[in-house]
């Protein structure tokens, strides 16, 4: 089975769609949160942050769990973003940030951003422009 077509984990959407926080748990019990924030200067611009929320990872949001579940986690995140987009069709900008891991150059694309880049075409079609602003941020704008 190709990595992009893995069955997503069961997603728990927010009780109210405007809350913008989704959860899922992997088979090994790692709990993830996917949070959609709104920019104060532009409410149609969503920032997307996700990470592990288990206490055993001491609140380190960007912990790499290395449990062989990465591709299914990314498949689930693709599904979560699509769910959010369906609930919020007027959004015109999405932003992903990928913090540099220890030892990674801060001005180069991080491993996390390179991973995101592989999955963005599964979320955003030709109506969207994907802009790699350099460093560790990707901004996607609606163009049609």
VOPAGU-2260 file (C-alpha; in pm, 1 decimal, decimal comma):
REM VOPAGU-2260
SITE   aa  ch    i         X         Y         Z
SITE  UNK   A    0       0,0       0,0       0,0
SITE  UNK   A    1     141,2     339,0     -97,1
SITE  UNK   A    2     215,8     568,4     196,5
SITE  UNK   A    3     -23,3     841,5      72,4
SITE  UNK   A    4    -323,4     607,6      71,0
SITE  UNK   A    5    -304,5     467,8     420,9
SITE  UNK   A    6    -628,9     455,8     615,5
SITE  UNK   A    7    -641,2     754,3     852,1
SITE  UNK   A    8    -679,6     699,9    1224,9
SITE  UNK   A    9   -1021,5     772,3    1378,4
SITE  UNK   A   10   -1053,9    1150,1    1405,7
SITE  UNK   A   11   -1236,7    1326,2    1688,0
SITE  UNK   A   12   -1359,9    1658,6    1548,3
SITE  UNK   A   13   -1435,5    1957,0    1771,1
SITE  UNK   A   14   -1781,0    1961,1    1932,3
SITE  UNK   A   15   -1836,2    2301,9    1769,3
SITE  UNK   A   16   -1679,9    2343,8    1424,9
SITE  UNK   A   17   -1550,6    2692,0    1506,8
SITE  UNK   A   18   -1329,8    2549,2    1783,6
SITE  UNK   A   19   -1082,9    2421,9    1523,9
SITE  UNK   A   20    -914,8    2150,7    1734,1
SITE  UNK   A   21    -914,8    1788,3    1617,6
SITE  UNK   A   22    -771,5    1481,8    1792,0
SITE  UNK   A   23    -664,8    1131,1    1695,8
SITE  UNK   A   24    -477,3     844,6    1859,5
SITE  UNK   A   25    -242,0     604,0    1684,0
SITE  UNK   A   26    -248,8     227,5    1730,4
SITE  UNK   A   27      41,6     252,2    1974,5
SITE  UNK   A   28    -149,2     503,3    2188,7
SITE  UNK   A   29      21,2     825,2    2079,1
SITE  UNK   A   30    -231,2    1109,3    2099,5
SITE  UNK   A   31    -219,9    1393,9    1848,4
SITE  UNK   A   32    -383,8    1732,8    1839,5
SITE  UNK   A   33    -434,1    1928,5    1516,1
SITE  UNK   A   34    -513,0    2292,0    1590,4
SITE  UNK   A   35    -633,4    2555,7    1344,8
SITE  UNK   A   36    -566,8    2908,6    1465,4
SITE  UNK   A   37    -686,1    3231,6    1307,5
SITE  UNK   A   38    -459,4    3523,7    1238,1
SITE  UNK   A   39    -577,4    3835,5    1420,7
SITE  UNK   A   40    -500,6    4050,9    1117,5
SITE  UNK   A   41    -691,3    3818,3     879,9
SITE  UNK   A   42    -957,4    3577,3    1008,2
SITE  UNK   A   43    -955,7    3397,0     670,8
SITE  UNK   A   44    -591,7    3295,0     731,8
SITE  UNK   A   45    -556,8    2972,8     931,3
SITE  UNK   A   46    -236,4    2857,0    1093,5
SITE  UNK   A   47    -210,5    2480,8    1133,2
SITE  UNK   A   48     -17,5    2331,1    1422,5
SITE  UNK   A   49     -12,1    1967,7    1520,4
SITE  UNK   A   50     178,0    1754,1    1758,6
SITE  UNK   A   51     182,5    1485,8    2023,6
SITE  UNK   A   52      -8,1    1564,5    2342,8
SITE  UNK   A   53      73,3    1258,9    2558,5
SITE  UNK   A   54     213,9    1358,8    2896,1
SITE  UNK   A   55     497,5    1108,3    2857,6
SITE  UNK   A   56     645,2    1341,6    2593,7
SITE  UNK   A   57     645,5    1622,7    2851,6
SITE  UNK   A   58     439,1    1861,2    2639,9
SITE  UNK   A   59     701,7    1866,6    2364,4
SITE  UNK   A   60     467,8    1951,1    2080,9
SITE  UNK   A   61     698,4    1840,7    1801,9
SITE  UNK   A   62     817,8    1512,1    1944,8
SITE  UNK   A   63     908,0    1258,9    1680,9
SITE  UNK   A   64     769,2     933,3    1807,2
SITE  UNK   A   65     954,2     703,2    1564,7
SITE  UNK   A   66     700,6     424,3    1607,0
SITE  UNK   A   67     663,2     347,0    1237,8
SITE  UNK   A   68     330,7     531,2    1223,6
SITE  UNK   A   69     448,9     847,1    1047,5
SITE  UNK   A   70     282,9     788,3     709,2
SITE  UNK   A   71     -51,2     699,3     864,3
SITE  UNK   A   72     -23,6    1006,0    1091,2
SITE  UNK   A   73      34,9    1224,0     784,5
SITE  UNK   A   74    -257,6    1058,4     604,1
SITE  UNK   A   75    -474,7    1142,1     905,1
SITE  UNK   A   76    -355,4    1503,2     906,9
SITE  UNK   A   77    -448,1    1527,7     536,1
SITE  UNK   A   78    -799,3    1408,1     630,0
SITE  UNK   A   79    -823,2    1655,2     919,3
SITE  UNK   A   80    -726,2    1951,5     698,6
SITE  UNK   A   81    -981,6    1843,2     437,0
SITE  UNK   A   82   -1249,2    1819,1     708,6
SITE  UNK   A   83   -1162,5    2169,6     828,0
SITE  UNK   A   84   -1170,3    2304,4     471,3
SITE  UNK   A   85   -1517,3    2155,8     418,7
SITE  UNK   A   86   -1640,2    2317,2     741,5
SITE  UNK   A   87   -1474,6    2653,0     656,6
SITE  UNK   A   88   -1506,0    2700,9     278,7
SITE  UNK   A   89   -1432,5    3074,6     292,5
SITE  UNK   A   90   -1076,5    3032,4     421,8
SITE  UNK   A   91    -831,5    3175,3     168,6
SITE  UNK   A   92    -493,8    3111,6     333,5
SITE  UNK   A   93    -340,4    2824,9     528,7
SITE  UNK   A   94      -1,0    2828,8     695,6
SITE  UNK   A   95     215,9    2539,6     815,8
SITE  UNK   A   96     531,1    2586,3    1020,7
SITE  UNK   A   97     792,4    2323,3    1087,6
SITE  UNK   A   98    1031,6    2391,1    1370,3
SITE  UNK   A   99    1392,3    2295,6    1311,6
SITE  UNK   A  100    1513,7    1995,5    1507,4
SITE  UNK   A  101    1830,1    2025,4    1709,9
SITE  UNK   A  102    2123,1    2047,2    1469,5
SITE  UNK   A  103    1913,8    2158,4    1169,3
SITE  UNK   A  104    1995,9    2492,3    1008,8
SITE  UNK   A  105    1719,6    2741,9    1083,4
SITE  UNK   A  106    1738,2    2906,1     738,4
SITE  UNK   A  107    1701,0    2583,0     538,6
SITE  UNK   A  108    1386,2    2377,3     483,3
SITE  UNK   A  109    1348,1    2151,4     783,5
SITE  UNK   A  110    1281,4    1778,8     761,1
SITE  UNK   A  111     930,0    1855,0     887,8
SITE  UNK   A  112     865,4    2107,7     608,7
SITE  UNK   A  113    1000,7    1864,8     347,6
SITE  UNK   A  114     756,8    1605,7     481,0
SITE  UNK   A  115     467,4    1854,9     462,1
SITE  UNK   A  116     560,8    1940,0     102,7
SITE  UNK   A  117     506,7    1576,5       4,3
SITE  UNK   A  118     151,0    1578,0     139,8
SITE  UNK   A  119      28,4    1925,3      39,4
SITE  UNK   A  120     -71,4    1818,6    -315,0
SITE  UNK   A  121    -310,4    1566,1    -154,9
SITE  UNK   A  122    -491,5    1854,9      16,2
SITE  UNK   A  123    -462,8    2153,0    -215,6
SITE  UNK   A  124    -552,7    2136,1    -585,1
SITE  UNK   A  125    -471,6    2376,9    -869,6
SITE  UNK   A  126    -698,6    2642,1    -714,8
SITE  UNK   A  127    -429,0    2696,3    -451,8
SITE  UNK   A  128     -76,2    2837,4    -473,9
SITE  UNK   A  129     179,9    2682,4    -241,7
SITE  UNK   A  130     443,4    2934,8    -136,1
SITE  UNK   A  131     760,2    2820,1      37,2
SITE  UNK   A  132     858,5    3142,9     205,7
SITE  UNK   A  133    1197,3    3002,0     295,4
SITE  UNK   A  134    1301,0    2881,6     632,5
SITE  UNK   A  135    1038,5    2676,7     804,9
SITE  UNK   A  136     704,4    2812,9     684,0
SITE  UNK   A  137     474,4    2719,6     396,9
SITE  UNK   A  138     181,9    2946,3     308,9
SITE  UNK   A  139     -95,9    2827,5      77,7
SITE  UNK   A  140    -321,2    3087,7     -89,2
SITE  UNK   A  141    -650,0    3036,0    -270,2
SITE  UNK   A  142    -607,0    3177,4    -623,8
SITE  UNK   A  143    -936,8    3114,9    -806,5
